[in-house]
Amino acid sequence: MGELCFACDAMLGRLARWLRFAGFDTTFLPDVPDPTVAGQARAEGRWLLTRDRRLAASTGPRVVLLRARTVGEQVAELRARLPLVARPELFFTRCSCCNGSLVELPREAVRDRVPPYVAVHASRFFSCPGCRRVYWPGTHPERITRKLLLWFCS
Ligand SMILES: [Zn+2]
């Protein structure tokens, strides 16, 4: 089995963000009807994550029905079903907004796209090819890393 990848249903936007923080390829299309999301997940070999029992029952074998309401508990449920272990070196390698794989860019390339202080003082810059957001060390507070380690790696 290759790297696990996911499709979150419309109710699991927060979980989708956290899976992306952890480096997992995760789609989240809240404006697309559930059956379409399920069909697309199937076509792309993604595990569909859903809190909707009916949707879970009507989807192929790669589906995980989640019952928990908080992200931490949802990750625990997911890890009870799938061998999900995140690698810290992959943390923050994806755009948390659109799932794009971030690419490193030189300071000159992002100077006009970040606050002036950041343009001068940040050590490295990463950009999303999808939505053009720019990230730098410090974009994600330390508490997010601590939660990722606790939820995905312990
Ligand atoms: Zn993006």
Residues whose N, C-alpha, C, O or C-beta is under 5 A from the ligand:
A	BS01	ZN	C95 C97 C98 N99 G100 C128 G130 C131 R132
